[in-house]
């Protein structure tokens, strides 16, 4: 049993030993390059070599020849390397294989190495550049059009192995978009043709740069060979104008030189053309006029053309200035026009820039005065008067180089014929002089033919030229400096106020007549009595105004409502301030305000009649002041008052009917009631259009305003005898007394004899209708 495993182990051991003793390659031959005439070594080593070594070239066995093919090592040691002496392209360049025969028939361990290349180097020809199937010689131009993508080839022939081709633009390497292609030469298959294609976008910025193709090969002495060409980029001409005039060019004085600058490749031809002309103005870049004349003016265009195309045209306008010139003026040197008709003159001129026109009329007075009549080429006078008679010139103006150029025509004349016409615009319509001075009335009149009658008229007086009458003198007719114009003068010596009037100048000739008035005012010195009267009147008016203001203040007619709804007839709204008399210690301070307490009874003692009021104490009786204004105690006497067309009974204010109010009947048959203590106001049914002012003045008062104007003391005595007189009224309660109690007692005295029979109290009462101390 133990022998079995041992036998298996021995068999395995012999098997492994057999495997390890099989011949195999230790080193196979590799790709080798050799220069012509040099020796080459192809290494081939075998382990456990038992067979015989041999070599094949291009699938053919190679024999060993002295000094040509020799074993490089010991075959017994397994070195089958071969040495090739003085390698030649024709014999040695090719594919080589190292072979070893089998160890024995049964082992079948023959060996064959991978084919390798033995390259006998051959220097390739210098590379060349081809474009559009044409060779570009070294240093020559490679011409291409701007914007196109040019396919440029670099070709190297008869090299072994094929060279590596590289591209450079100036010093910058360019990587082609395509890979290099290598192929054997047709006439020499052992050599190669290398081709590299560069796709280059042509730009005018690359114009003039160097494009270089470099072939890298070990057979070159410098390891590389190159070719250079110059990029010649064609592009459409680009033009610009230099020297365009910026200032005015004046005829026969200034020169013009404009150059059409062209940037192009190849060189472009330049043509100048003037708009409207078929013949070219110039074939040179420089367009020049020296000096410039008006015939040179126009629109000029520069064209540039080359093989790449034609440039966009550039234009400039040449404007030649020249001063104005009058070609004609008329229609005639002398034009006659009847008065009040129309006339037309025309002036034709030329100039550049277009001139402006002025029609000027020369007046002999004042001192060659010039009047502008028009600003157009034509002057049209729609209504001819003697003012238009005279000489006219046409003035033509333009501006060149900031300087005004002017020319005037010869004078032409307008002659006006017709009836006389007074030159009203040259005459003062009014003449004022002081009494005793001399008055000179002068009128200018024009007429053609000459006036046969010229006279001054006023009232029934008529004075011809050259006549004298008392203080009046008429000068002879004198000619003015203006043609067909005459002066008529009337002199009045020692002018008086009776001379103030209108004086008429009447003029007449064969064509008609005219008449014009001149007003004369003679100022008289003001008399002393008149001055005194005016001063007295002004003083009286001033004093009356002051008195009116004082009266208005006293009667409170100038007061205004705070809210704008004040009505002077409202008793309920009347307030009187209590002020301290500044002339003595008996006044009441302004802050001593008193109110009345409600009291019963009828008539004058009703609550409405005793509404709170405010009084101003001035050291005198308050009733005396209120006699001119309003009586705060109503119904002290009877009277008759007319309200429009209604009559109030005499005893109305003393009757008990007053408690029920006041009624009036108007003309419309309607009755209108008014409160007994309130103002009588405008009835609601009276039209606003009626004049109510009189009614409001008379009736818009309390009934107390109807009191007679007798003495206040008589009213006090009549009051004491009146049945309406009440003796049980308490004194008004003051809002505050303090230190002013003595003034309060002074105004409202205590009456210890009075008692109120209608009251259970025995308080002392103030009697409002008694003759108080202030009244006395």
Helices and strands as residue ranges (DSSP letters): H 2-20, E 24-27, E 32-35, E 40-42, E 45-47, E 53-57, E 60-62, E 69-71, E 82-84, H 89-92, E 94-100, E 111-112, E 116-121, E 128-131, E 134-136, E 141-145, E 149-159, E 164-169, E 172-174, E 181-184, E 192-201, G 204-206, E 210-216, E 224-242, E 249-250, E 256-265, E 269-274, E 280-282, E 286-289, G 294-296, E 298-306, E 309-310, E 314-318, E 320-330, E 334-338, E 343-352, E 356-363, E 369-374, E 378-381, G 386-388, E 390-400, E 403-408, E 412-422, G 424-426, E 430-434, E 439-448, E 453-458, E 461-464, E 468-469, E 472-474, E 478-479, E 485-492, G 497-499, E 501-509, E 512-523, H 528-554, G 571-573, E 594-595, G 603-605, H 622-626, E 642-643, E 646-647, G 656-660, E 662-665, E 671-674, H 693-699, G 703-706, H 712-720, E 733-734, G 738-740, H 741-747
